[in-house]
Amino acid sequence: MLKQVPIIKDVSIYLLLTAFVLLCACTSVSETNSIVIPPSRGNSTENGNNNNGNVVQGCIERTPPTEVPVFDTGTTFPEWSSSEYVLPYAIGSTFFVNQGNNSGFGHSGFWKYGYDFTMNIGTEIFAARAGVVVHANDGTADGNPNGTNLITIQHSDGTVALYSHLTNNGVLVQVGDSIKQGSLIGLSGNTGNTGGLPHLHFSVHPCSGLPGLPNETNCPTSPVTFNNTEANPSGLGTWQCYTALAFEKDRS
C-alpha cells in the first residue's frame, strides 16, 4: 500500500519551504559579468592538486592521451621569436600547460587558442603585453564555480588579453590603468569553471567583446606565441613545461 503524503496545513511552514526552494534556485545562478570558460582537463598528481588544494611543486612533461594533440600543427601561428607577448608569470619560473591549443575538452571552438597554466593559488601574474585595463572583476572566493575573477587588457592594436580564474582579492589593477609589459597585475586562483584545478587561463582575442562581459560580441581566441621561452612555432604544447626567460621590458 502506498503511503499518503501528509498535507501541510500550516501556511507559515509552507511559505518557509517555498522561500527555501527559491533561495536555493537563486544561489545556483552564475554571477553577472562572469566569463564562462570550459573547465581545465584533470591531470596526474605531479602537476595537479595535493591535499591542501594547491598545485604539487615541480613540472614533469608527458605525452597527453592519444586524442589530445601536443601541438596544433594545422594552424599558422605568429613568429614566436618576434612575438609581442611574454609568458604571464615571473622570470625564471616554470609552469605546466595543462591545456594548449585546440586540445579538445575545454579548449575547442571559441576557446581553442587559450592556455591553462597549472599553478598554486596566489602565484603572481604579470602582463604578457602592455596595454590598458578594460575590465576587472573580483570578489569571488576560490572554489566557487559561479563567478570568475579576471582581468582583460587591451593592446595598441585593439587585441585583448584575458587573465582568468584569479584568486579573491587577486585583481591588483583597475579599469583604465595603463599597464607595462611585465608589470604585476594579479594573483592566480581557483575561481569559476576550473574543474577544481587551480590554474591561470590566458588567451588573446581580436576585440574586447568577450561573452559574459559588457558589450559582449563574438570575439573568439586568436593564435599566440611567446618570445621569452624556448622555440614555440606552433604555440605552447599541451602537457609541456615552459620557463619564462628574461626579456626586453617596456615593449608595446
N, C-alpha and C positions, 0 to 999 in steps of 0.2 A: 504494500500500500504506500502511495506517495505521501510524504509529509506535506501538510499545509503550511504555506509560508505565512507567518503572522503579519497582520496588517498593523502598520504604525499609526496608532490613533493620536498620539501626542503630536500636535502640529509643530511645536517648537523643536522636537527631535528631528522631524522630517526636514525642517528648514536648515538645521545644523548639518545634517547629512548632505543636503543639496549644496550648501556653501562649501563643504569639504571637497566634493567632487569637482566643483567649478574651480576651486583653488588649485587642485592637482592638475587640471587641464591647462590652466594658465601658466603654471610654472614649467610645463613641458615645452612651451613655445620658445623658439630661439630669440635671443635678444636682437633688437634692431641694430642696423649698421654693423652687422657681423657677416663677414665673408664666409661662405660655407665651402671649405676646402676638403676634398676627399681625404680620409684618414691615411696615415702612413702605414706601409706594409710592416708587419711584425718581423722580428729577426732573432738571431741567437743571442745568448747572454753576453757574449764578448762586446757586442755593440747595441745591446738592448737595455732593459731595465734590471736593476738589482732590487733588493728588498725594500729600500727606502725610497723608491720611485725615481731615483736618479739614474744616470747612464753609467754603466761599468766603464772604468777608465781603460784606455788602450784602443787601438784601431787595427783590426785584422781584416785584410782584404779577402774576398772569397768570390766564387762564381755563383751568381744567383740561379734560381731554378730555370730549367730549360725554356720555359715560356716567357721569361723575362730577359730581354737583351741587356747586355752590359752597356753598350753604346747604341745610339740611334744613328746607324750608318746610312739611312735613307734620307737624311736631312742635311742641307748645306748650312753649316754654322759659320758665324763671323770668324775671321782670322784671329786665333787666340793670342798671338804674340803682340798684336796691336789693339787688343780689346780695350774698351773704355772701362771695363769692370775688374775689380779685385774681389777676392773671397771676403765674405762679410764677417770674418772673425779675426782674432788677434794674430799678428805676425809671429811666426814660429809655432803656432798651434796646428794640430792636425785633427780633422774630423771625418767621419764616415758618412758617405752619401747613401742613405737608406733607400731613397728612390731618386732615379735620374730621369732622363728624357724618354718619353713615350714607353715607359716601363710597365704600362698596364695598371690595374688596380686603381689607385687614385690619380696617377699621372697619365691620363689619356684625355682625348677631347680638349676641352677648354684649358686644362692644366698640364698638358703633355710635356711642356718645356720647363716645368718647375723642378726645383731641387729640394730635397729634405735632408738636412744635416742633423744627425743624431747628436744631441749634446745635453749636458746637465742643465737643470733649471738654474737660472741666474748667470749663465755664461754671457759675457759681454759681446754685443753685436755692434759691428762697425759698418758705416756706409760704404757700399760697394762702388758708388759713384756719386759725385757732387750733384746737388740739386736743391729743391725747395720742398719742404714737407707739405703735402696736400691733404693728408688725412692721418689722424692719430686716434686710436681707440684703446682705452684702458679700463680697468675696473673689474675684470673677470678673474675669479680665483682659479688657480691651477687645478686641473681635474674636472672643471666644468665644461661640458661639451656644447653648452648653449650660447656661448659668446666667445669671440676671439680678440685678444689684444693684438693690435697690429699697427704698422706704420707704412704709409706709401710716400715715396719721394719722387717728384717729377724732375727730369733732367732737361738740359738745354735743348735737346732735340724733340721734346714732347713725350718721350717714353717715360714709363713709371716703373719703379722697383717696389715690390711688395715684400715686407718682412713680417711674418705672421707667427702666431702661437706664442707670443711673448708672455712673460710671467706678469702677475698682478703687480701694479706699480712699476712695471718694467719698461714703460714707454717714457723715454728720457728727453723727448723733443716735443715741440708744439707746432700746430699748423702755422705755416708762414715762415718758419725758421729756415734760414739758408744754411745748408749743410755741406761741409767739405768732404771730399773722399777720404775715407779712413777715420772719420770722426765717430766717437761713441754715440750711439743713438738709442740703444735699448738693451734689455736683458732677456735671454731666451726663456721659454717656459713650456707649459703643457696645457694651454687653453684652447678651447674649440675642438674641432673634429680631428684629433690626433691619433685615434686608435689606442690611446693610453701610453704612447711612446713620446717622451719629451723630445722635441726637436724644433729646429728653425725651418720654416718654409720660406724659400726665396724664389721669386720669379720676376721676369721683366715683361711689361705689357706695352703695346704701341700707343695707349692712351690711358686716361685716368678713370675711365668709366668701368670700374670693376663691379661685379654683381654683389649686392648687399651694401653698397656704399652710395652716398648721394650722387645724383646724376648718373646712375648706372646705365651702361650700354653693353654691347657685346664686344669685349676687348680681351681676347684670349692671350695666352702666353706666347712669347717670341723666343727663338733660339738665342742662347747667350753663352759666351765663353769667358775665361778669366786670364789676365796677363801675369799674375803673380804666383803661379804654381807650375807644376810640370805640364808638358805639352798636352793640350786638350782640344785637338782639331775637331773632334766630334762631341764636344761638350764633356762634362764630367760623367764618369761611369757609375752605374748602379752597383752598390756594394764595394765601392772603391774608396780609398783614403786619400785625402789631399791636404798638403801642408801649405799654409799661407806664407809666402816669401816676402822679403822687403820690396817696396816699390817706390816709384817717384810720386810723392804726395802732391796734393792740391791740383790734381788733374781735373778737368771739367767733365 
